[in-house]
Amino acid sequence: MVRADVLLAANCRFFLMVAEAGSVRAAARQANTAASAISRQIAMLEESLGIKLFDRSGRTMTLSPAGEELLRGLTASNLVHEQTLDQLNALQGLKSGRVRIATVESVSVSFLPAILQSFTRQHPGLQAIVTVAGSDAVTELVRENKADVGLTFNPTSLDGFEIVQTVGLPLGAVVAPQHALAGYQSATLRDCMQYPVAWPAPGLSLRSLLDPVVRHLKGAIKPTFECNTLRVMAGLAARGVCVAFQTVIGIERELAEGTLVFVPLSDKRLPVDRLMLLRRPGLEERAAANAFLDHARRQISEIESVLKNRTSRGK
């Protein structure tokens, strides 16, 4: 499969590698190329442009103002090249191409793999590149054209994005089957505070949903655990150590196997957690990305009703 960056001159390709890696040696390792060859290409590029592109400090290389400007220009040029290649792939019936997907952790566990399984079966020639990041980092990857598609919960800012689909998912208390709350049809945060809890760390979208509700409860929350990963919190809950909080996304297998129980939270002030499928406007010509978006939209619509039914049963 042809990558868009091969349409760039060699010195421009190496410039992009060094700009991202932060040093010639790191770029050389990634490219499996001699560091001296990359250094020569960078020097030739600077000489031909008549301006310094990097500030050098030991082995570290940071972009100069001119380098920053060149990076913006080459990034925009690369996007045009990618769109051109996607159109060529479309003429071949999507026999090749790639889609870059940025996703939050919980979606990457089971939800996204299920979508990718059917997508790659339908389009065996396409390549999917998945990056797992925090909620706001997902939007940044899409904004900076490091990802074509984003799957994220409640990002801080949606300016400049096209929301392809939104799924509202209720939050719940996640506990081991032997936990006292496991038999509840629903529970409040006050109910949960009677037991040790695992609280999402600042920066997780869950935290921004839970904190305003807790502020209206008498007494400050004193979590036994504070974690920046849902997998750790779910693992602690499965061992009966604490109560964790999340949607059913990310714990599908545990719910099916009965090692975790999902108890919907009934606090009136608590909003639903919104899973968003998004992209940056202007990428309508990206054939592979469009194929994935269309497929994901259909799959999410089918899965949404199943998740809602499971949530309403408290499983």
For each residue, the residues with C-beta under 8 A, 3 or more apart:
1: 96 97 98 125 127
2: 6 85 96
3: 6 85 98
4: 7 78 79 81 82 84 85
5: 8 13 16 78 81
6: 2 3 13
7: 4 81 84 85
8: 5 12 13 16 74 77 78 81
9: 12 13
10: 13 14 41
11: 14 15 41 42 44 45 48
12: 8 9 15 16 45 74
13: 5 6 8 9 10 16 17
14: 10 11 17 18 27 31 33 38 41 42 45
15: 11 12 18 19 41 42 45 53 67 70 71 74
16: 5 8 12 13 19 20 71 74 78
17: 13 14 20 21 27 30 31 38
18: 14 15 21 22 23 24 27 38 42 54 61
19: 15 16 63 67 71
20: 16 17 27
21: 17 18 26 27 30
22: 18 26 60 61 62
23: 18 26 27 59 60 61
24: 18 27 28 35 38 39 42 59 61
25: 28 29 35 59
26: 21 22 23 29 30
27: 14 17 18 20 21 23 24 30 31 35 38
28: 24 25 31 32 33 34 35 37 38
29: 25 26 32
30: 17 21 26 27
31: 14 17 27 28 38
32: 28 29
33: 14 28 37 38
34: 28 37 38
35: 24 25 27 28 38 39
36: 39 40
37: 28 33 34 40 41
38: 14 17 18 24 27 28 31 33 34 35 41 42
39: 24 35 36 42 43
40: 36 37 43 44
41: 10 11 14 15 37 38 44 45
42: 11 14 15 18 24 38 39 45 46 53 54
43: 39 40 46 47
44: 11 40 41 47 48
45: 11 12 14 15 41 42 48 49 53
46: 42 43 49 50 51 52 53 54
47: 43 44 50
48: 11 44 45
49: 45 46 53 66 70
50: 46 47
51: 46 64 66
52: 46 55 64 66 67
53: 15 42 45 46 49 63 64 66 67 70
54: 18 42 46 61 62 63 64 67
55: 52 61 62 63 64
56: 60 61
57: 60 61 62
58:
59: 23 24 25
60: 22 23 56 57
61: 18 22 23 24 54 55 56 57
62: 22 54 55 57
63: 19 53 54 55 67 68 71
64: 51 52 53 54 55 67 68
65: 68 69
66: 49 51 52 53 69 70
67: 15 19 52 53 54 63 64 70 71
68: 63 64 65 71 72
69: 65 66 72 73
70: 15 49 53 66 67 73 74
71: 15 16 19 63 67 68 74 75
72: 68 69 75 76
73: 69 70 76 77
74: 8 12 15 16 70 71 77 78
75: 71 72 78 79 144 145
76: 72 73 79 80
77: 8 73 74 80 81
78: 4 5 8 16 74 75 81 82 145
79: 4 75 76 82 83 145
80: 76 77 83 84
81: 4 5 7 8 77 78 84 85
82: 4 78 79 85 86 286
83: 79 80 86 87 283 285 286
84: 4 7 80 81 87 88
85: 2 3 4 7 81 82 88 89 97
86: 82 83 89 90 97 285 286 287 288 289
87: 83 84 90 91 285 287
88: 84 85 91 92
89: 85 86 92 94 95 96 97 287 288
90: 86 87 93 94 287
91: 87 88
92: 88 89 95 96
93: 90
94: 89 90 97 123 125 126 287 288 291
95: 89 92 125
96: 1 2 89 92 125 126
97: 1 85 86 89 94 125 126 127 287 288
98: 1 3 126 127 128 129 288
99: 126 127 128 129 148 149 286 288 289 291 292
100: 129 131 146 147 148 149 289
101: 112 128 129 130 131 147 148 149 150 151 292
102: 130 131 133 137 138 141 142 146 147 149 150 151 152
103: 107 108 112 130 131 132 133 138 150 151 152
104: 107 108 132 133 134 135 138 151 152 153 205
105: 108 109 132 229 230 231 250
106: 109 111 153 230 246 247 249 250
107: 103 104 111 112 151 152 249 250 275
108: 103 104 105 111 112 113 130 132
109: 105 106 113 231 249 250 251 252 253
110: 113 114 249 250 252 253
111: 106 107 108 114 115 249 250 252 303
112: 101 103 107 108 115 116 130 151
113: 108 109 110 116 117
114: 110 111 117 118 299 303
115: 111 112 118 119 295 296 299 300
116: 112 113 119 120 128 130
117: 113 114 120 121
118: 114 115 121 122 295 299
119: 115 116 122 123 126 128 291 292 295 296 299
120: 116 117 123 124 126 128
121: 117 118 124
122: 118 119 295
123: 94 119 120 126 288 291
124: 120 121
125: 1 94 95 96 97
126: 94 96 97 98 99 119 120 123 288 291 292
127: 1 97 98 99
128: 98 99 101 116 119 120 292
129: 98 99 100 101
130: 101 102 103 108 112 116
131: 100 101 102 103 141 146 147
132: 103 104 105 108
133: 102 103 104 137 138 141
134: 104 137 138 203 204
135: 104 138 139 152 153 154 155 156 204 205
136: 139 140 152 155 156 157 203
137: 102 133 134 140 141
138: 102 103 104 133 134 135 141 142 147 150 151 152 155
139: 135 136 142 143 150 152 155 156 157 158 161 278
140: 136 137 143 144
141: 102 131 133 137 138 144 146 147 150
142: 102 138 139 145 146 147 148 149 150 161 278 279 280
143: 139 140 160 161 280
144: 75 140 141
145: 75 78 79 142 280
146: 100 102 131 141 142
147: 100 101 102 131 138 141 142 150
148: 99 100 101 142 279 283 286 288 289 292
149: 99 100 101 102 142 277 278 279 289 292 293 296
150: 101 102 103 138 139 141 142 147 161 276 277 278 279
151: 101 102 103 104 107 112 138 275 276 277 278 296
152: 102 103 104 107 135 136 138 139 155 205 275 276 278
153: 104 106 135 205 206 273 274 275 276
154: 135 205 208 209 273 274 276
155: 135 136 138 139 152 158 205 276
156: 135 136 139
157: 136 139
158: 139 155 161 163 276 278
159:
160: 143 280 281
161: 139 142 143 150 158 278 279 280 281
162: 278 279 280 281
163: 158 166 276 277 278
164: 277 278 279 293 296 297
165: 276 277 296 297 300 301
166: 163 274 275 276 277
167: 274 275 276 300 304 307
168: 272 273 274 275
169: 247 248 249 272 273 274 275 307 308 311
170: 247 264 265 272 273 311
171: 206 209 210 245 246 247 264 265 270 272 273
172: 245 246 247 248 262 263 264 265 311 314
173: 181 187 191 192 243 244 245 262 263 265
174: 233 234 237 243 244 245 246 251 260 261 262 263
175: 179 181 182 237 240 243 244 260 261 263
176: 179 182 237 238 239 240 259 260 261
177: 182 258 259 260 261
178: 182 240
179: 175 176 182 195 240 243 261
180: 183 195
181: 173 175 184 187 191 192 195 243 261 263
182: 175 176 177 178 179 261 263
183: 180
184: 181 187 191 263 314
185: 263 264 314
186: 263 264 265 266 314
187: 173 181 184 191 192 263 264 265 266
188: 191 192 265 266 267
189: 192 193 210 213 214 217 265 267 270
190: 193 194 217
191: 173 181 184 187 188 194
192: 173 181 187 188 189 195 197 243 245 265
193: 189 190 197 217 219 221
194: 190 191
195: 179 180 181 192 242 243
196: 223 224 225 241 242 243
197: 192 193 221 223 224 225 242 243 244 245
198: 223 224 225 226 227 232 233 236 237 242 243 244 245
199: 207 210 221 223 225 226 227 245
200: 204 206 207 210 226 227 228 230 233 245
201: 204 207 226 227 228
202: 207
203: 134 136 207 228
204: 134 135 200 201 207 208 228 230
205: 104 135 152 153 154 155 208 209 273
206: 153 171 200 209 210 230 245 246 273
207: 199 200 201 202 203 204 210 211
208: 154 204 205 211 212
209: 154 171 205 206 212 213 270 271 273
210: 171 189 199 200 206 207 213 214 245 270
211: 207 208 214 215
212: 208 209 215 216 269
213: 189 209 210 216 217 267 269 270
214: 189 210 211 217 221
215: 211 212
216: 212 213 269
217: 189 190 193 213 214 221
218:
219: 193
220:
221: 193 197 199 214 217
222:
223: 196 197 198 199 226
224: 196 197 198 241 242
225: 196 197 198 199 232 233 236 241 242
226: 198 199 200 201 223
227: 198 199 200 201 230 232 233 236
228: 200 201 203 204
229: 105 232 233
230: 105 106 200 204 206 227 233 234 244 246 250
231: 105 109 234 235 250
232: 198 225 227 229 235 236
233: 174 198 200 225 227 229 230 236 237 242 244 245 246
234: 174 230 231 237 238 244 246 250 251 254 260
235: 231 232 238 239
236: 198 225 227 232 233 239 241 242 244
237: 174 175 176 198 233 234 240 241 242 243 244 260
238: 176 234 235 254 259 260
239: 176 235 236
240: 175 176 178 179 237
241: 196 224 225 236 237
242: 195 196 197 198 224 225 233 236 237
243: 173 174 175 179 181 192 195 196 197 198 237
244: 173 174 175 197 198 230 233 234 236 237
245: 171 172 173 174 192 197 198 199 200 206 210 233 265
246: 106 171 172 174 206 230 233 234 249 250 251 273
247: 106 169 170 171 172 250 273 275 307 311
248: 169 172 251 252 255 262 307 310 311
249: 106 107 109 110 111 169 246 252 275 307
250: 105 106 107 109 110 111 230 231 234 246 247
251: 109 174 234 246 248 254 255 260 262
252: 109 110 111 248 249 255 256
253: 109 110 256 257
254: 234 238 251 257 259 260
255: 248 251 252 258 260 261 262 310 315
256: 252 253
257: 253 254
258: 177 255 261
259: 176 177 238 254
260: 174 175 176 177 234 237 238 251 254 255
261: 174 175 176 177 179 181 182 255 258 314 315
262: 172 173 174 248 251 255 310 311 314 315
263: 172 173 174 175 181 182 184 185 186 187 314
264: 170 171 172 185 186 187 311 312 314
265: 170 171 172 173 186 187 188 189 192 245 270
266: 186 187 188
267: 188 189 213 270
268:
269: 212 213 216
270: 171 189 209 210 213 265 267
271: 209
272: 168 169 170 171
273: 153 154 168 169 170 171 205 206 209 246 247
274: 153 154 166 167 168 169
275: 107 151 152 153 166 167 168 169 247 249 300
276: 150 151 152 153 154 155 158 163 165 166 167
277: 149 150 151 163 164 165 166 293 296 297 300
278: 139 142 149 150 151 152 158 161 162 163 164
279: 142 148 149 150 161 162 164 283 289 293
280: 142 143 145 160 161 162 283
281: 160 161 162
282:
283: 83 148 279 280 286 289
284: 290
285: 83 86 87
286: 82 83 86 99 148 283 289 290
287: 86 87 89 90 94 97 290 291
288: 86 89 94 97 98 99 123 126 148 291 292
289: 86 99 100 148 149 279 283 286 292 293
290: 284 286 287 293 294
291: 94 99 119 123 126 287 288 294 295
292: 99 101 119 126 128 148 149 288 289 295 296
293: 149 164 277 279 289 290 296 297
294: 290 291 297 298
295: 115 118 119 122 291 292 298 299
296: 115 119 149 151 164 165 277 292 293 299 300
297: 164 165 277 293 294 300 301
298: 294 295 301 302
299: 114 115 118 119 295 296 302 303
300: 115 165 167 275 277 296 297 303 304
301: 165 297 298 304 305
302: 298 299 305 306
303: 111 114 299 300 306 307
304: 167 300 301 307 308
305: 301 302 308 309
306: 302 303 309 310
307: 167 169 247 248 249 303 304 310 311
308: 169 304 305 311 312
309: 305 306 312 313
310: 248 255 262 306 307 313 315
311: 169 170 172 247 248 262 264 307 308 314 315
312: 264 308 309
313: 309 310
314: 172 184 185 186 261 262 263 264 311
315: 255 261 262 310 311
